[in-house]
């Protein structure tokens, strides 16, 4: 799942990004409202963590503008403002939840999971292709009942492919979604990780689920 983290406190943003990545989320991050609007206009996110007070463009203005445009991506507002009036205003503008600083990371995770469950596409926590099953709550993967151990990036790649089952995904689209905009690794990283997944998921299986569409990309069918 891909999340945009907008927080102008650089130390807090850096810590949150690292901890969210450990939870197997793909994170784009920025520290001002103008950059945040560019990210939101260019990318579909599963959720946005949005600071209420930002340089360049206020977080509440960003939220209000999103909803006016019909963008209903779940938004968790972060703020140092703890008055009832401020929280009501944020919720009235379309925030899905509100978290006052300082907060515990565990509470942020719980609230993030809750707002994403409200998005229709993620009502089900089980992603399935034939006998391959992923439980996104438990972060487990099985095929034919056998548990498959995956690295963080392997899991994120498989999750994205299962969310788009039977849809051909280009290498560029996969790299942007799973590794993010700021990835500076090799150009063949997607091919390398597809090979890793095939060894763990398709090796020795009569039915191969991960398929290459020459000149177009990869698809998981089932």
GULUM-792011 format. One record per residue: residue number from 1; residue in one letter; y, x negated, z negated of N, C-alpha, C, O in turn. Coordinates in pm, whole numbers, plus 50000, padded with zeros to 5 digits. Atoms other than C-alpha are relative to their C-alpha. Example, Ala and Ser with C-alpha at 12.3 -4.5 7.8 and 13.67 -1.06 7.14 Angstrom:
// GULUM-792011
resi  resn  n_Y  n_X  n_Z  ca_Y  ca_X  ca_Z  c_Y  c_X  c_Z  o_Y  o_X  o_Z
1  A  49881  49911  50000  49550  48770  49220  50120  49910  50000  50118  49806  49934
2  S  49881  50082  50006  49894  48633  49286  50109  50077  49927  50220  50026  49910
END
This chain:
// GULUM-792011
resi  resn  n_Y  n_X  n_Z  ca_Y  ca_X  ca_Z  c_Y  c_X  c_Z  o_Y  o_X  o_Z
1  X  49881  49917  50000  50000  50000  50000  50125  49912  50000  50128  49807  49936
2  X  49879  50080  49983  50349  49875  50088  50116  50063  49922  50143  50182  49933
3  X  49893  49954  50087  50639  49899  49845  50126  49917  50026  50119  49796  50046
4  X  49872  50069  49996  51007  49814  49873  50056  49992  49859  50070  50094  49791
5  X  49943  50024  50132  51151  49661  49556  50146  49960  50017  50177  49856  50076
6  X  49856  50026  49989  51532  49678  49533  50056  49982  49859  50065  50079  49783
7  X  49954  50033  50136  51670  49504  49223  50094  49880  50010  50056  49777  50065
8  X  49902  50108  49984  51985  49289  49197  49985  49890  49896  50042  49782  49914
9  X  50027  50107  50097  51868  49095  48889  49887  49915  50055  49771  49956  50055
10  X  50097  50082  49926  51693  48808  49065  49877  49962  49917  49766  49960  49969
11  X  50114  50038  50084  51475  48701  48770  49904  50117  49983  49783  50102  49994
12  X  50083  49881  50016  51352  49055  48710  49929  50033  50131  49811  50066  50132
13  X  50061  49970  49869  51293  49108  49082  49884  49905  50029  49779  49947  50077
14  X  50104  50099  49974  51092  48786  49108  49875  50027  49915  49763  50019  49965
15  X  50114  49971  50089  50873  48875  48808  49927  50126  50045  49804  50127  50053
16  X  50062  49876  49957  50813  49231  48925  49924  49982  50131  49814  50035  50147
17  X  50067  50022  49872  50726  49116  49277  49866  49930  49979  49765  49972  50036
18  X  50124  50074  50024  50466  48867  49152  49895  50088  49934  49777  50085  49972
19  X  50097  49917  50073  50305  49117  48915  49949  50114  50087  49832  50150  50079
20  X  50045  49894  49909  50296  49393  49177  49906  49945  50106  49811  50013  50145
21  X  50090  50061  49903  50138  49156  49427  49861  49976  49939  49760  49988  50008
22  X  50128  50017  50068  49867  49081  49170  49924  50132  49991  49801  50132  49981
23  X  50063  49868  50001  49800  49457  49164  49963  50046  50141  49926  50162  50162
24  X  50042  49977  49861  49730  49432  49542  50094  50092  50078  50051  50165  50167
25  X  49899  49933  49920  50052  49586  49665  50067  49898  50091  50083  49781  50054
26  X  49918  50082  49911  50241  49446  49964  50146  50031  49966  50187  50147  49967
27  X  49864  49981  50049  50601  49392  49852  50103  49939  50094  50096  49821  50127
28  X  49875  50048  49943  50925  49365  50045  50105  50013  49891  50103  50110  49815
29  X  49901  49992  50107  51221  49291  49821  50137  49956  50047  50150  49876  50140
30  X  49862  50039  49972  51598  49261  49832  50084  50029  49877  50040  50098  49785
31  X  49918  49989  50119  51889  49248  49590  50132  50072  50019  50216  50071  49929
32  X  49876  49924  49982  52165  49458  49743  49975  50125  50085  49874  50135  50155
33  X  50018  49870  49937  52215  49806  49882  50002  49998  50151  49932  50077  50215
34  X  49992  50006  49854  52303  49709  50238  49868  49953  50061  49821  50009  50160
35  X  50131  50046  49953  51981  49512  50286  49894  50108  49978  49806  50127  50062
36  X  50097  49894  50029  51789  49795  50123  50001  50107  50108  49895  50153  50150
37  X  49991  49899  49896  51917  50043  50380  49936  49952  50129  49872  50030  50200
38  X  50062  50055  49879  51809  49812  50662  49848  50007  49989  49781  50049  50083
39  X  50145  49994  50021  51457  49785  50516  49950  50144  50015  49850  50169  50083
40  X  50044  49859  50000  51432  50162  50468  50005  50059  50140  49919  50138  50177
41  X  49987  49947  49864  51552  50236  50821  49897  49943  50096  49863  50006  50196
42  X  50090  50068  49907  51309  49990  50980  49852  50016  49967  49767  49993  50053
43  X  50139  50006  50046  50991  50039  50777  49960  50127  49925  50041  50185  49853
44  X  50055  49889  50079  50771  50318  50641  49934  49942  49875  49843  49860  49884
45  X  50054  50049  50126  50696  50254  50274  49919  50110  49930  49942  50229  49950
46  X  50076  49906  50082  50445  50413  50040  50079  50040  49876  50058  50148  49820
47  X  49914  49970  50113  50702  50396  49760  50115  49900  49999  50106  49792  50056
48  X  49884  50088  50016  51042  50247  49677  50037  49995  49853  50052  50098  49787
49  X  49948  50020  50135  51146  50100  49342  50146  49962  50019  50176  49856  50074
50  X  49860  50011  49965  51523  50135  49350  50089  49992  49877  50094  50085  49796
51  X  49904  50014  50108  51779  50001  49105  50119  50092  50026  50163  50105  50141
52  X  49891  49906  49982  52058  50250  49047  50135  49936  50026  50218  49993  50096
53  X  49872  50069  49984  52343  49996  49033  49979  49874  50082  49916  49779  50037
54  X  50022  50110  49906  52353  49761  49332  50131  49956  50064  50220  50039  50084
55  X  49886  50043  49920  52610  49546  49509  49984  50047  50145  49872  50062  50194
56  X  50005  49962  49859  52700  49654  49861  49993  50149  50022  50074  50206  50096
57  X  50018  49854  49990  52578  50013  49829  49926  50047  49877  49820  49993  49843
58  X  50060  49950  50124  52497  50207  49515  49864  50063  50026  49842  50127  50129
59  X  50136  49947  49984  52134  50303  49463  49996  50150  50015  49916  50202  50093
60  X  49996  49854  49989  52217  50669  49415  50048  50045  50138  49999  50144  50191
61  X  49954  49967  49864  52406  50673  49746  49889  49978  50102  49872  50057  50195
62  X  50113  50027  49910  52106  50516  49919  49899  50114  49992  49852  50163  50094
63  X  50096  49892  50020  51877  50779  49769  50048  50130  50063  49973  50198  50132
64  X  49943  49876  49946  52108  51066  49862  49995  49999  50152  49963  50100  50214
65  X  50000  50013  49855  52135  50938  50219  49859  50011  50057  49839  50071  50162
66  X  50141  49989  49958  51755  50901  50248  49958  50145  50010  49903  50188  50112
67  X  50045  49860  50005  51695  51261  50148  50072  50084  50106  50012  50175  50163
68  X  49928  49927  49896  51967  51388  50384  49935  49979  50137  49935  50069  50221
69  X  50062  50033  49872  51786  51214  50669  49855  50051  50009  49789  50033  50111
70  X  50137  49950  49999  51457  51377  50573  49895  49897  49964  49777  49916  49991
71  X  50093  50104  50045  51302  51060  50430  49959  50033  49858  50039  50023  49765
72  X  50048  49958  50132  51086  51174  50138  49902  49900  49939  49813  49937  49863
73  X  50078  50105  50064  50927  50842  50048  50019  50007  49849  50132  50019  49803
74  X  49985  49995  50147  50853  50848  49672  50092  49888  49950  50077  49773  49989
75  X  49903  50095  50054  51135  50675  49481  49996  50000  49848  50011  50104  49783
76  X  49991  50020  50145  51119  50535  49128  50132  49927  49973  50149  49812  50014
77  X  49870  50058  50029  51473  50471  49004  49992  49913  49874  49932  49953  49774
78  X  49985  50086  50117  51540  50179  48768  50148  49996  49963  50233  49985  50051
79  X  49859  50002  50038  51859  50181  48566  50018  49956  49855  49929  49972  49771
80  X  49963  50031  50138  52032  50050  48256  50072  50118  49937  50096  50120  49816
81  X  49932  49881  50050  52207  50386  48225  49897  50093  49937  49802  50136  50003
82  X  50100  49917  50067  52022  50593  47967  50053  50136  49958  49989  50205  49878
83  X  49946  49869  50038  52245  50899  47939  49926  50111  50073  49875  50091  50184
84  X  50065  49885  49938  52101  51241  48013  50067  50033  50133  49999  50066  50231
85  X  49927  49965  49878  52376  51300  48272  49958  49910  50117  49940  49958  50229
86  X  50038  50093  49894  52281  50987  48469  49859  50030  50051  49835  50027  50172
87  X  50137  49971  49958  51912  51074  48470  49992  50129  50079  49922  50138  50180
88  X  49998  49872  49928  51978  51431  48576  50057  49981  50140  50006  50037  50237
89  X  49938  50025  49871  52202  51308  48856  49901  49934  50096  49891  49973  50212
90  X  50099  50067  49916  51932  51072  48986  49891  50094  50047  49852  50090  50164
91  X  50106  49905  49965  51669  51344  48980  50053  50106  50097  49981  50147  50188
92  X  49941  49902  49909  51904  51591  49148  50019  49943  50140  50010  50016  50238
93  X  49982  50065  49870  51965  51340  49427  49867  49981  50073  49865  49951  50192
94  X  50129  50009  49934  51592  51329  49493  49906  49893  49949  49803  49868  50011
95  X  50093  50098  50057  51440  51059  49272  49874  50071  49951  49880  50181  49898
96  X  50126  49942  50046  51073  51123  49194  49977  49971  49852  49908  50047  49784
97  X  50011  50033  50142  51096  50952  48856  50111  49902  49966  50176  49846  50054
98  X  49888  50078  50050  51339  50756  48642  49950  49911  49888  49884  49960  49796
99  X  50046  50093  50103  51272  50444  48433  50119  49919  49951  50187  49852  50029
100  X  49884  50066  50059  51532  50304  48194  49963  49860  49953  49860  49842  49888
101  X  50019  50137  50046  51559  49929  48133  50041  49989  49853  50134  50056  49811
102  X  50121  50076  49964  51410  49758  47945  49876  50090  49998  49875  50193  49930
103  X  50121  49920  49991  51063  49890  48027  49878  49908  50003  49890  49788  50030
104  X  50123  50079  49993  50703  49775  48010  49945  50006  50143  49960  50108  50212
105  X  50056  50003  49864  50530  49671  48332  49889  50104  50013  49874  50165  50119
106  X  50109  49902  49996  50234  49894  48243  50054  50141  50024  49993  50220  50096
107  X  49941  49869  49977  50462  50197  48229  50050  50012  50143  50034  50117  50206
108  X  49955  49997  49860  50617  50106  48564  49883  50027  50094  49893  50108  50185
109  X  50119  49979  49916  50269  50085  48718  49951  50144  49993  49918  50204  50095
110  X  50048  49863  50017  50168  50421  48573  50090  50099  50072  50042  50192  50137
111  X  49907  49910  49934  50481  50591  48700  49994  49984  50152  50008  50081  50226
112  X  50012  50026  49857  50443  50426  49040  49877  50070  50057  49884  50133  50163
113  X  50122  49932  49954  50086  50552  49074  50021  50151  50004  49974  50219  50096
114  X  49980  49855  50008  50197  50900  48969  50083  50051  50117  50049  50154  50176
115  X  49916  49949  49891  50474  50934  49229  49931  49985  50135  49955  50065  50226
116  X  50070  50016  49872  50250  50802  49506  49890  50103  50018  49856  50140  50130
117  X  50101  49894  49990  49983  51057  49424  50060  50130  50051  49988  50214  50106
118  X  49935  49877  49954  50238  51327  49503  50020  50001  50150  50043  50107  50209
119  X  49985  50006  49855  50264  51206  49862  49871  50050  50062  49765  49995  50032
120  X  50120  49934  49951  50017  51425  50058  49893  49908  50055  49774  49931  50032
121  X  50100  50086  49937  49850  51143  50249  49913  49928  49898  49803  49883  49929
122  X  50076  50074  50100  49739  50986  49921  49944  50090  49890  49914  50042  49780
123  X  50060  49911  50099  49608  51292  49742  49858  49953  49965  49818  49956  49848
124  X  50134  50051  50024  49258  51152  49784  50006  49852  49967  50076  49774  50032
125  X  50008  50141  50037  49181  50825  49611  49881  49932  50068  49858  49813  50046
126  X  50118  50055  49934  48870  50775  49826  50022  49991  50151  50050  50091  50217
127  X  49990  50025  49857  48890  50619  50173  49860  49969  50050  49789  49887  49992
128  X  50140  50009  49955  48571  50645  50378  49993  49976  50150  50069  50034  50227
129  X  50037  50017  49860  48434  50518  50708  49848  49982  50003  49796  49878  49963
130  X  50146  50000  50000  48067  50602  50759  49951  49980  49856  49985  50061  49769
131  X  50050  50021  50135  47889  50456  50453  50084  49899  49922  50043  49854  49814
132  X  49906  50089  50068  48183  50231  50361  50098  50085  49920  50163  50175  49974
133  X  49913  49919  50086  48380  50367  50065  50090  49910  49917  50048  49807  49864
134  X  49903  50070  50084  48695  50248  49889  50059  50099  49901  50106  50207  49940
135  X  49934  49922  50105  48818  50389  49558  50129  49928  49965  50126  49823  49901
136  X  49874  50070  50019  49188  50303  49545  50048  50002  49856  50137  49925  49820
137  X  49966  50001  50143  49214  50391  49176  49926  49888  49928  49985  49810  49854
138  X  50082  50101  50066  48927  50172  49062  50006  49866  50072  49960  49765  50018
139  X  49991  50122  49918  48999  49913  49338  49861  49945  50030  49838  49825  50023
140  X  50136  50042  49969  48632  49907  49434  49964  50037  50144  50017  50133  50200
141  X  50048  49977  49863  48458  49888  49772  49848  49990  49999  49790  49898  49942
142  X  50146  50004  49987  48097  49972  49849  49960  50034  50143  50033  50104  50213
143  X  50059  49956  49874  47884  50000  50161  49853  50030  49975  49777  49944  49931
144  X  50137  49958  50027  47562  50194  50137  49966  49989  49853  49850  49970  49817
145  X  50022  50007  50144  47607  50190  49760  50006  49860  49942  50004  49843  49820
146  X  49993  50139  50047  47628  49809  49741  50146  49958  49984  50226  49975  50075
147  X  49863  50043  50029  47943  49669  49580  50035  49877  50084  49956  49784  50096
148  X  49951  50112  49920  48147  49437  49803  50121  49941  49929  50218  50011  49901
149  X  49890  50069  50066  48372  49179  49638  50097  49949  50105  50059  49877  50198
150  X  49898  50041  49904  48698  49125  49824  50115  49928  49930  50146  49956  49814
151  X  49878  50062  50051  48996  48897  49775  50114  50101  50010  50098  50208  50070
152  X  49886  49909  49999  49337  49055  49728  50043  50035  50143  50064  50152  50174
153  X  49957  49975  49863  49437  49016  50094  49893  50072  50081  49925  50156  50164
154  X  50108  49928  49932  49097  49128  50220  50004  50148  49963  49988  50235  50049
155  X  49993  49861  50047  49130  49441  50009  50117  50073  50066  50101  50185  50114
156  X  49882  49935  49942  49482  49515  50136  49981  50025  50150  50023  50129  50201
157  X  50026  49983  49858  49375  49464  50498  49904  50116  50023  49927  50201  50109
158  X  50097  49892  49984  49074  49692  50459  50062  50135  49964  50038  50234  50033
159  X  49935  49875  50040  49280  49955  50278  50088  50053  50112  50085  50173  50143
160  X  49911  49958  49892  49535  49962  50560  49920  50051  50119  49958  50150  50182
161  X  50082  49956  49887  49264  49991  50825  49934  50134  49970  49923  50219  50059
162  X  50063  49872  50036  49089  50272  50635  50102  50114  49998  50070  50226  50035
163  X  49896  49897  49997  49418  50458  50593  50029  50044  50143  50075  50156  50167
164  X  49975  49971  49859  49445  50442  50972  49870  49998  50081  49866  49949  50194
165  X  50132  49998  49937  49078  50496  51055  50007  50060  50140  50075  50160  50164
166  X  50008  49958  49859  49005  50534  51429  50130  49978  50077  50143  50022  50191
167  X  49874  50033  49932  49358  50411  51512  50003  49849  50027  49978  49769  49937
168  X  49992  50143  49965  49399  50080  51698  50129  49943  49943  50238  49996  49967
169  X  49886  50064  50065  49629  49850  51500  50022  49862  50062  49929  49781  50068
170  X  49971  50129  49940  49801  49556  51667  50004  49892  49893  50022  49922  49774
171  X  49992  50111  50094  49795  49211  51507  50136  49995  49932  50146  49971  49812
172  X  49864  50005  50056  50173  49224  51462  50019  50108  49894  50080  50083  49790
173  X  49985  49889  50095  50156  49560  51286  49922  49971  49873  49971  49998  49763
174  X  50081  50033  50118  49877  49444  51056  50068  49891  49918  50076  49901  49796
175  X  49937  50110  50073  50056  49121  50969  50123  50047  49924  50143  50008  49809
176  X  49879  49949  50065  50382  49301  50891  49965  50084  49878  50030  50075  49774
177  X  50037  49908  50107  50205  49559  50676  49933  49928  49883  49963  49957  49767
178  X  50082  50062  50104  49966  49332  50484  50064  49874  49942  50050  49846  49823
179  X  49940  50125  50047  50160  49006  50463  50150  50009  49978  50208  49924  49911
180  X  49858  49980  50022  50517  49138  50476  50087  49922  50097  50039  49838  50173
181  X  49905  50060  49907  50828  49030  50660  50018  49850  49978  50042  49776  50073
182  X  49965  50138  50031  50868  48695  50482  49881  49905  50013  49891  49790  49969
183  X  50117  50086  49986  50520  48559  50568  50028  49888  50099  50079  49912  50208
184  X  49975  50115  49915  50538  48208  50715  49872  49923  50032  49877  49805  50064
185  X  50127  50065  49972  50169  48133  50767  49970  49992  50148  50058  50016  50231
186  X  50040  50016  49861  49975  48074  51087  49997  50130  50077  49982  50238  50019
187  X  49994  49881  49915  49992  48312  51380  49865  50070  50013  49858  50186  50054
188  X  50133  49940  49987  49615  48371  51370  49947  50052  49868  49826  50074  49853
189  X  50045  49960  50134  49605  48484  51006  49923  50132  50004  49825  50148  49930
190  X  50069  49871  49993  49500  48839  51103  49858  49981  50051  49764  50038  49996
191  X  50134  50025  49945  49207  48715  51313  49910  49935  49895  49791  49967  49885
192  X  50077  50069  50104  49096  48489  51027  49949  50100  49897  49832  50096  49859
193  X  50040  49904  50104  49091  48774  50774  49911  50111  50054  49828  50165  49981
194  X  50094  49906  49939  48922  49012  51015  49860  49939  49999  49762  50009  49973
195  X  50131  50067  50006  48641  48755  51037  49944  50003  49859  49825  50028  49839
196  X  50046  49994  50139  48624  48740  50658  49943  50139  49968  49836  50151  49909
197  X  50046  49863  50028  48595  49120  50637  49869  50031  50071  49779  50092  50013
198  X  50125  49972  49926  48329  49137  50906  49880  49937  49933  49773  49998  49927
199  X  50112  50065  50069  48113  48887  50718  49955  50082  49879  49836  50090  49849
200  X  50032  49928  50123  48131  49099  50404  49959  50145  50024  49881  50202  49947
201  X  50022  49857  49978  48120  49447  50557  49897  50029  50109  49812  50117  50093
202  X  50085  49968  49883  47938  49434  50891  49879  49910  50017  49785  49947  50087
203  X  50111  50094  49979  47706  49132  50866  49868  50062  49954  49855  50108  49841
204  X  50132  49946  50032  47346  49247  50878  49989  50150  50007  49883  50205  49981
205  X  50000  49854  49992  47444  49611  50928  49972  50044  50144  50027  49985  50237
206  X  50028  49954  49863  47306  49803  51229  50122  50059  50068  50135  50052  50190
207  X  49879  49943  49943  47640  49978  51275  50120  49916  49959  50146  49897  49840
208  X  49882  50083  50025  47951  49760  51307  50122  50092  49995  50152  50163  50090
209  X  49886  49910  50020  48257  49939  51169  50131  49941  50052  50215  50015  50104
210  X  49877  50064  49956  48530  49686  51251  49985  49956  50144  49897  49877  50177
211  X  50012  50027  49856  48587  49667  51625  50128  49940  50056  50239  49970  50010
212  X  49887  50060  49929  48810  49461  51853  50028  50079  50126  49937  50111  50203
213  X  49957  49937  49875  49007  49635  52124  50077  49895  50076  50191  49864  50041
214  X  49943  50116  49932  49081  49359  52371  50143  50029  50049  50170  50131  50113
215  X  49860  49988  49959  49452  49308  52429  50083  50096  49917  50203  50110  49940
216  X  49927  49899  50077  49544  49571  52171  49997  49972  49848  50099  49988  49780
217  X  50009  50025  50144  49417  49479  51823  49865  50035  49944  49762  50010  50007
218  X  50122  49968  50072  49159  49604  51576  49999  50145  49953  50104  50206  49935
219  X  50015  49864  50047  49022  49938  51463  49873  50009  49915  49775  49939  49941
220  X  50120  49971  50077  48779  50060  51199  49959  50143  50033  50039  50236  50022
221  X  50049  49869  49959  48562  50350  51312  49885  50044  49909  49808  49962  49859
222  X  50109  49951  50080  48330  50573  51122  50027  50141  49950  49943  50198  49879
END
